[in-house]
Amino acid sequence: MKRNISMWLLTLIACKFAHSKSYAFSKNLLYSDAVPSSGLNVQKRVLTQLECARLCGQEVTCQTFFYKPLGGVCSLYNHPLLEYTPVIFEEGVEIYTMKDFTMYREGGICISIFSAENMTSLYASTACNHRGGELISLDTDGKIQFLKTYLLQYFKWTTPVLIGLDNSDGWKWSNNVSLTYSSLLQYQLNSYDAQMHPCPDNYCGVLRISPTESLLFDQCCSNIRPLSVCSMSTTL
Protein backbone atom coordinates (compact mmCIF):
# COMPACT_ATOMS: atom_id res chain seq x y z
CA MET A 1 0.00 0.00 0.00
CA LYS A 2 1.36 3.43 -0.93
CA ARG A 3 2.09 5.53 2.15
CA ASN A 4 2.90 9.22 2.26
CA ILE A 5 4.85 10.92 5.04
CA SER A 6 2.08 13.28 6.06
CA MET A 7 -1.69 13.08 6.42
CA TRP A 8 -4.08 15.80 5.39
CA LEU A 9 -7.67 15.81 6.60
CA LEU A 10 -10.60 17.27 4.69
CA THR A 11 -13.95 16.84 6.40
CA LEU A 12 -17.17 16.24 4.49
CA ILE A 13 -20.48 16.20 6.36
CA ALA A 14 -22.87 13.68 4.82
CA CYS A 15 -26.44 13.92 6.13
CA LYS A 16 -27.86 10.47 6.70
CA PHE A 17 -31.55 11.32 6.89
CA ALA A 18 -33.61 14.45 7.41
CA HIS A 19 -33.61 14.16 11.23
CA SER A 20 -30.26 15.94 11.73
CA LYS A 21 -28.01 12.88 11.86
CA SER A 22 -24.67 13.33 10.14
CA TYR A 23 -21.34 11.61 9.70
CA ALA A 24 -17.95 13.18 9.14
CA PHE A 25 -15.51 11.69 6.62
CA SER A 26 -11.83 12.57 6.39
CA LYS A 27 -9.70 12.47 3.26
CA ASN A 28 -6.61 10.50 4.16
CA LEU A 29 -3.39 10.93 2.20
CA LEU A 30 -1.45 8.57 4.44
CA TYR A 31 -2.69 5.92 2.01
CA SER A 32 -3.48 6.74 -1.60
CA ASP A 33 -3.94 5.24 -5.06
CA ALA A 34 -5.26 1.97 -3.64
CA VAL A 35 -8.56 0.14 -3.23
CA PRO A 36 -9.38 -3.08 -1.33
CA SER A 37 -8.86 -6.22 -3.40
CA SER A 38 -12.31 -7.53 -2.41
CA GLY A 39 -15.57 -6.40 -0.84
CA LEU A 40 -15.76 -3.11 -2.77
CA ASN A 41 -19.22 -1.93 -3.86
CA VAL A 42 -18.61 0.07 -7.05
CA GLN A 43 -21.50 2.35 -7.97
CA LYS A 44 -22.69 2.13 -11.58
CA ARG A 45 -23.55 5.80 -12.02
CA VAL A 46 -21.34 8.89 -12.11
CA LEU A 47 -21.38 10.76 -8.78
CA THR A 48 -19.87 13.89 -7.31
CA GLN A 49 -17.63 13.65 -4.27
CA LEU A 50 -20.40 14.91 -1.96
CA GLU A 51 -22.97 12.53 -3.47
CA CYS A 52 -20.59 9.64 -2.82
CA ALA A 53 -20.16 10.76 0.81
CA ARG A 54 -23.91 11.01 1.30
CA LEU A 55 -24.42 7.57 -0.20
CA CYS A 56 -21.93 6.07 2.25
CA GLY A 57 -23.67 7.91 5.10
CA GLN A 58 -27.02 6.43 4.07
CA GLU A 59 -25.67 2.87 4.01
CA VAL A 60 -25.58 1.70 7.62
CA THR A 61 -22.72 -0.74 6.92
CA CYS A 62 -20.48 1.70 5.00
CA GLN A 63 -17.38 3.04 6.79
CA THR A 64 -15.08 4.07 3.93
CA PHE A 65 -15.61 5.36 0.42
CA PHE A 66 -13.18 5.61 -2.49
CA TYR A 67 -13.64 8.37 -5.03
CA LYS A 68 -11.97 8.83 -8.40
CA PRO A 69 -12.56 12.40 -9.65
CA LEU A 70 -11.65 11.40 -13.20
CA GLY A 71 -14.89 9.73 -14.23
CA GLY A 72 -16.79 10.35 -10.97
CA VAL A 73 -16.35 6.75 -9.83
CA CYS A 74 -17.67 6.08 -6.31
CA SER A 75 -17.02 2.87 -4.38
CA LEU A 76 -18.29 1.96 -0.90
CA TYR A 77 -16.53 -0.27 1.62
CA ASN A 78 -17.89 -1.77 4.83
CA HIS A 79 -14.62 -1.65 6.79
CA PRO A 80 -11.90 0.83 7.72
CA LEU A 81 -8.76 0.76 5.59
CA LEU A 82 -6.07 -0.63 7.90
CA GLU A 83 -2.36 -1.43 7.71
CA TYR A 84 -2.85 -4.99 6.48
CA THR A 85 -5.99 -4.60 4.39
CA PRO A 86 -5.33 -6.45 1.08
CA VAL A 87 -5.33 -3.82 -1.68
CA ILE A 88 -4.70 -3.34 -5.37
CA PHE A 89 -3.20 -0.15 -6.75
CA GLU A 90 -5.39 2.23 -8.73
CA GLU A 91 -4.04 5.63 -9.68
CA GLY A 92 -6.07 8.73 -8.89
CA VAL A 93 -8.25 7.26 -6.15
CA GLU A 94 -9.04 9.38 -3.09
CA ILE A 95 -9.83 7.62 0.20
CA TYR A 96 -12.35 8.93 2.72
CA THR A 97 -12.87 7.23 6.07
CA MET A 98 -15.07 8.01 9.05
CA LYS A 99 -13.15 9.91 11.69
CA ASP A 100 -13.92 7.16 14.19
CA PHE A 101 -12.87 4.35 11.87
CA THR A 102 -13.40 1.69 14.55
CA MET A 103 -17.16 2.23 14.61
CA TYR A 104 -19.40 -0.73 13.85
CA ARG A 105 -22.43 1.31 12.83
CA GLU A 106 -24.83 -1.57 12.27
CA GLY A 107 -24.13 -2.96 15.73
CA GLY A 108 -24.20 0.45 17.40
CA ILE A 109 -20.73 0.24 18.98
CA CYS A 110 -17.23 1.65 18.69
CA ILE A 111 -14.23 -0.43 19.69
CA SER A 112 -10.87 0.46 21.16
CA ILE A 113 -7.92 -1.89 21.61
CA PHE A 114 -5.56 -1.13 24.49
CA SER A 115 -2.61 -2.86 26.08
CA ALA A 116 -1.00 -3.13 29.51
CA GLU A 117 1.61 -5.42 31.01
CA ASN A 118 0.72 -7.85 33.84
CA MET A 119 -2.95 -7.18 33.24
CA THR A 120 -5.87 -8.80 35.05
CA SER A 121 -9.46 -8.85 33.82
CA LEU A 122 -10.42 -6.50 36.67
CA TYR A 123 -7.81 -3.97 35.56
CA ALA A 124 -8.94 -4.25 31.93
CA SER A 125 -12.60 -3.89 32.86
CA THR A 126 -11.88 -0.87 35.06
CA ALA A 127 -9.81 0.78 32.31
CA CYS A 128 -12.68 0.18 29.90
CA ASN A 129 -15.20 1.70 32.31
CA HIS A 130 -13.03 4.81 32.66
CA ARG A 131 -13.24 5.21 28.89
CA GLY A 132 -17.03 5.08 29.06
CA GLY A 133 -17.34 1.50 27.85
CA GLU A 134 -16.96 -2.14 28.79
CA LEU A 135 -15.09 -5.20 27.53
CA ILE A 136 -16.74 -6.17 24.26
CA SER A 137 -19.69 -8.57 24.26
CA LEU A 138 -19.70 -10.79 21.16
CA ASP A 139 -23.36 -11.67 21.52
CA THR A 140 -24.24 -11.37 17.81
CA ASP A 141 -22.72 -12.80 14.64
CA GLY A 142 -22.38 -9.26 13.30
CA LYS A 143 -20.11 -8.22 16.17
CA ILE A 144 -18.08 -11.42 15.84
CA GLN A 145 -17.50 -10.92 12.11
CA PHE A 146 -16.67 -7.24 12.57
CA LEU A 147 -14.06 -7.95 15.24
CA LYS A 148 -12.56 -10.87 13.30
CA THR A 149 -12.08 -8.70 10.22
CA TYR A 150 -10.70 -5.81 12.26
CA LEU A 151 -8.14 -7.94 14.11
CA LEU A 152 -6.88 -9.61 10.93
CA GLN A 153 -6.45 -6.28 9.13
CA TYR A 154 -5.02 -4.47 12.15
CA PHE A 155 -2.51 -7.04 13.43
CA LYS A 156 -2.07 -9.38 10.42
CA TRP A 157 -0.69 -12.21 12.58
CA THR A 158 -2.43 -14.23 15.30
CA THR A 159 -2.97 -11.98 18.33
CA PRO A 160 -5.03 -13.15 21.36
CA VAL A 161 -7.21 -10.44 22.93
CA LEU A 162 -9.27 -10.33 26.12
CA ILE A 163 -13.01 -9.92 25.55
CA GLY A 164 -15.96 -9.40 27.88
CA LEU A 165 -16.74 -13.01 28.83
CA ASP A 166 -16.34 -14.76 32.20
CA ASN A 167 -17.83 -17.63 34.21
CA SER A 168 -18.42 -15.90 37.54
CA ASP A 169 -22.14 -16.63 37.11
CA GLY A 170 -22.10 -19.12 34.26
CA TRP A 171 -20.58 -18.01 30.97
CA LYS A 172 -21.95 -14.51 30.39
CA TRP A 173 -20.91 -11.43 28.43
CA SER A 174 -20.21 -8.03 29.95
CA ASN A 175 -23.72 -6.91 28.95
CA ASN A 176 -25.13 -9.80 31.06
CA VAL A 177 -26.24 -11.82 28.01
CA SER A 178 -25.62 -15.56 28.40
CA LEU A 179 -23.16 -17.18 26.00
CA THR A 180 -24.65 -18.91 22.97
CA TYR A 181 -22.48 -20.73 20.47
CA SER A 182 -21.92 -19.24 17.01
CA SER A 183 -20.85 -21.10 13.89
CA LEU A 184 -18.31 -18.30 13.28
CA LEU A 185 -16.12 -19.42 16.19
CA GLN A 186 -14.49 -22.52 17.59
CA TYR A 187 -14.76 -22.95 21.36
CA GLN A 188 -12.37 -24.30 23.97
CA LEU A 189 -13.92 -23.27 27.27
CA ASN A 190 -12.69 -25.90 29.74
CA SER A 191 -12.04 -23.84 32.91
CA TYR A 192 -8.36 -24.71 32.80
CA ASP A 193 -5.22 -22.59 32.50
CA ALA A 194 -1.96 -24.55 32.29
CA GLN A 195 0.04 -21.42 33.21
CA MET A 196 -1.94 -20.79 36.40
CA HIS A 197 -3.32 -23.94 37.99
CA PRO A 198 -5.17 -23.94 40.20
CA CYS A 199 -6.77 -20.63 39.26
CA PRO A 200 -7.41 -18.40 42.31
CA ASP A 201 -10.51 -16.79 40.78
CA ASN A 202 -12.79 -17.07 37.74
CA TYR A 203 -12.01 -17.82 34.11
CA CYS A 204 -12.25 -15.21 31.36
CA GLY A 205 -12.72 -15.46 27.60
CA VAL A 206 -9.86 -14.80 25.17
CA LEU A 207 -10.28 -14.56 21.40
CA ARG A 208 -7.52 -15.71 19.05
CA ILE A 209 -7.95 -14.91 15.37
CA SER A 210 -5.78 -16.06 12.49
CA PRO A 211 -6.42 -16.58 8.76
CA THR A 212 -7.20 -20.24 9.48
CA GLU A 213 -8.68 -20.18 12.99
CA SER A 214 -11.18 -18.25 15.10
CA LEU A 215 -10.85 -19.68 18.61
CA LEU A 216 -12.56 -18.58 21.80
CA PHE A 217 -10.83 -20.09 24.82
CA ASP A 218 -10.51 -19.32 28.53
CA GLN A 219 -7.70 -18.28 30.85
CA CYS A 220 -7.55 -17.51 34.53
CA CYS A 221 -8.80 -13.94 34.98
CA SER A 222 -5.58 -13.18 36.90
CA ASN A 223 -3.45 -14.31 33.96
CA ILE A 224 -4.55 -12.25 30.98
CA ARG A 225 -2.88 -11.38 27.66
CA PRO A 226 -1.74 -7.74 27.34
CA LEU A 227 -4.36 -6.74 24.73
CA SER A 228 -8.04 -6.09 25.47
CA VAL A 229 -10.98 -4.95 23.37
CA CYS A 230 -13.20 -2.26 24.83
CA SER A 231 -16.56 -1.35 23.27
CA MET A 232 -18.55 1.85 23.63
CA SER A 233 -22.14 2.36 22.61
CA THR A 234 -22.89 4.83 19.84
CA THR A 235 -26.13 6.26 18.53
CA LEU A 236 -27.02 5.31 14.95
C-alpha positions in Angstrom: 0.0 0.0 0.0 1.4 3.4 -0.9 2.1 5.5 2.1 2.9 9.2 2.3 4.9 10.9 5.0 2.1 13.3 6.1 -1.7 13.1 6.4 -4.1 15.8 5.4 -7.7 15.8 6.6 -10.6 17.3 4.7 -14.0 16.8 6.4 -17.2 16.2 4.5 -20.5 16.2 6.4 -22.9 13.7 4.8 -26.4 13.9 6.1 -27.9 10.5 6.7 -31.5 11.3 6.9 -33.6 14.4 7.4 -33.6 14.2 11.2 -30.3 15.9 11.7 -28.0 12.9 11.9 -24.7 13.3 10.1 -21.3 11.6 9.7 -17.9 13.2 9.1 -15.5 11.7 6.6 -11.8 12.6 6.4 -9.7 12.5 3.3 -6.6 10.5 4.2 -3.4 10.9 2.2 -1.4 8.6 4.4 -2.7 5.9 2.0 -3.5 6.7 -1.6 -3.9 5.2 -5.1 -5.3 2.0 -3.6 -8.6 0.1 -3.2 -9.4 -3.1 -1.3 -8.9 -6.2 -3.4 -12.3 -7.5 -2.4 -15.6 -6.4 -0.8 -15.8 -3.1 -2.8 -19.2 -1.9 -3.9 -18.6 0.1 -7.0 -21.5 2.3 -8.0 -22.7 2.1 -11.6 -23.6 5.8 -12.0 -21.3 8.9 -12.1 -21.4 10.8 -8.8 -19.9 13.9 -7.3 -17.6 13.7 -4.3 -20.4 14.9 -2.0 -23.0 12.5 -3.5 -20.6 9.6 -2.8 -20.2 10.8 0.8 -23.9 11.0 1.3 -24.4 7.6 -0.2 -21.9 6.1 2.2 -23.7 7.9 5.1 -27.0 6.4 4.1 -25.7 2.9 4.0 -25.6 1.7 7.6 -22.7 -0.7 6.9 -20.5 1.7 5.0 -17.4 3.0 6.8 -15.1 4.1 3.9 -15.6 5.4 0.4 -13.2 5.6 -2.5 -13.6 8.4 -5.0 -12.0 8.8 -8.4 -12.6 12.4 -9.7 -11.7 11.4 -13.2 -14.9 9.7 -14.2 -16.8 10.3 -11.0 -16.3 6.7 -9.8 -17.7 6.1 -6.3 -17.0 2.9 -4.4 -18.3 2.0 -0.9 -16.5 -0.3 1.6 -17.9 -1.8 4.8 -14.6 -1.7 6.8 -11.9 0.8 7.7 -8.8 0.8 5.6 -6.1 -0.6 7.9 -2.4 -1.4 7.7 -2.8 -5.0 6.5 -6.0 -4.6 4.4 -5.3 -6.4 1.1 -5.3 -3.8 -1.7 -4.7 -3.3 -5.4 -3.2 -0.1 -6.8 -5.4 2.2 -8.7 -4.0 5.6 -9.7 -6.1 8.7 -8.9 -8.3 7.3 -6.1 -9.0 9.4 -3.1 -9.8 7.6 0.2 -12.4 8.9 2.7 -12.9 7.2 6.1 -15.1 8.0 9.1 -13.2 9.9 11.7 -13.9 7.2 14.2 -12.9 4.3 11.9 -13.4 1.7 14.6 -17.2 2.2 14.6 -19.4 -0.7 13.8 -22.4 1.3 12.8 -24.8 -1.6 12.3 -24.1 -3.0 15.7 -24.2 0.5 17.4 -20.7 0.2 19.0 -17.2 1.6 18.7 -14.2 -0.4 19.7 -10.9 0.5 21.2 -7.9 -1.9 21.6 -5.6 -1.1 24.5 -2.6 -2.9 26.1 -1.0 -3.1 29.5 1.6 -5.4 31.0 0.7 -7.8 33.8 -3.0 -7.2 33.2 -5.9 -8.8 35.0 -9.5 -8.9 33.8 -10.4 -6.5 36.7 -7.8 -4.0 35.6 -8.9 -4.3 31.9 -12.6 -3.9 32.9 -11.9 -0.9 35.1 -9.8 0.8 32.3 -12.7 0.2 29.9 -15.2 1.7 32.3 -13.0 4.8 32.7 -13.2 5.2 28.9 -17.0 5.1 29.1 -17.3 1.5 27.9 -17.0 -2.1 28.8 -15.1 -5.2 27.5 -16.7 -6.2 24.3 -19.7 -8.6 24.3 -19.7 -10.8 21.2 -23.4 -11.7 21.5 -24.2 -11.4 17.8 -22.7 -12.8 14.6 -22.4 -9.3 13.3 -20.1 -8.2 16.2 -18.1 -11.4 15.8 -17.5 -10.9 12.1 -16.7 -7.2 12.6 -14.1 -8.0 15.2 -12.6 -10.9 13.3 -12.1 -8.7 10.2 -10.7 -5.8 12.3 -8.1 -7.9 14.1 -6.9 -9.6 10.9 -6.5 -6.3 9.1 -5.0 -4.5 12.2 -2.5 -7.0 13.4 -2.1 -9.4 10.4 -0.7 -12.2 12.6 -2.4 -14.2 15.3 -3.0 -12.0 18.3 -5.0 -13.2 21.4 -7.2 -10.4 22.9 -9.3 -10.3 26.1 -13.0 -9.9 25.6 -16.0 -9.4 27.9 -16.7 -13.0 28.8 -16.3 -14.8 32.2 -17.8 -17.6 34.2 -18.4 -15.9 37.5 -22.1 -16.6 37.1 -22.1 -19.1 34.3 -20.6 -18.0 31.0 -22.0 -14.5 30.4 -20.9 -11.4 28.4 -20.2 -8.0 30.0 -23.7 -6.9 29.0 -25.1 -9.8 31.1 -26.2 -11.8 28.0 -25.6 -15.6 28.4 -23.2 -17.2 26.0 -24.7 -18.9 23.0 -22.5 -20.7 20.5 -21.9 -19.2 17.0 -20.9 -21.1 13.9 -18.3 -18.3 13.3 -16.1 -19.4 16.2 -14.5 -22.5 17.6 -14.8 -22.9 21.4 -12.4 -24.3 24.0 -13.9 -23.3 27.3 -12.7 -25.9 29.7 -12.0 -23.8 32.9 -8.4 -24.7 32.8 -5.2 -22.6 32.5 -2.0 -24.5 32.3 0.0 -21.4 33.2 -1.9 -20.8 36.4 -3.3 -23.9 38.0 -5.2 -23.9 40.2 -6.8 -20.6 39.3 -7.4 -18.4 42.3 -10.5 -16.8 40.8 -12.8 -17.1 37.7 -12.0 -17.8 34.1 -12.3 -15.2 31.4 -12.7 -15.5 27.6 -9.9 -14.8 25.2 -10.3 -14.6 21.4 -7.5 -15.7 19.1 -8.0 -14.9 15.4 -5.8 -16.1 12.5 -6.4 -16.6 8.8 -7.2 -20.2 9.5 -8.7 -20.2 13.0 -11.2 -18.2 15.1 -10.8 -19.7 18.6 -12.6 -18.6 21.8 -10.8 -20.1 24.8 -10.5 -19.3 28.5 -7.7 -18.3 30.8 -7.6 -17.5 34.5 -8.8 -13.9 35.0 -5.6 -13.2 36.9 -3.4 -14.3 34.0 -4.5 -12.3 31.0 -2.9 -11.4 27.7 -1.7 -7.7 27.3 -4.4 -6.7 24.7 -8.0 -6.1 25.5 -11.0 -4.9 23.4 -13.2 -2.3 24.8 -16.6 -1.3 23.3 -18.5 1.9 23.6 -22.1 2.4 22.6 -22.9 4.8 19.8 -26.1 6.3 18.5 -27.0 5.3 15.0 
